[in-house]
Amino acid sequence: MSVPNANPGEVVDVRPLGAALATTPTRTLVKTEAVTLVRMVVPAGKEIPTHAAKGELIVQCLEGMIAFTACGQTHDLEAGHLLYLPAGEPHSLHGVEDGSLLLTAVSPAR
């Protein structure tokens, strides 16, 4: 089932999913020409190979632990940790524990 993006002025709950984490899919929360906001669910053991975003990326860990490799280093992101990446920075992820991330992708200026 597809869940629509949030409307302007709508409150979106991004608190930890807790027990619902295992059954909640990754979801785009907001998508505009300038910004995309995604809640990404990363189960333990899941690997997301190296890739790069066209624009700047802000990654906030909401729960669990995700090994996030970028800028030549691997960081264990835990709840409350935030990471900024410049446009085009290659990065990869590995779920150490079941977790979720809030990804804010800023589109490059036209």
Secondary structure, 3 states (H helix, E strand, C coil): CCCCCCCCCCCCCCCCCHHHHHHCCCEEEEECCCEEEEEEEECCCCEEEEECCCCEEEEEEEECEEEEEECCEEEEEECCCEEEECCCCCEEEEECCCEEEEEEEECCCC
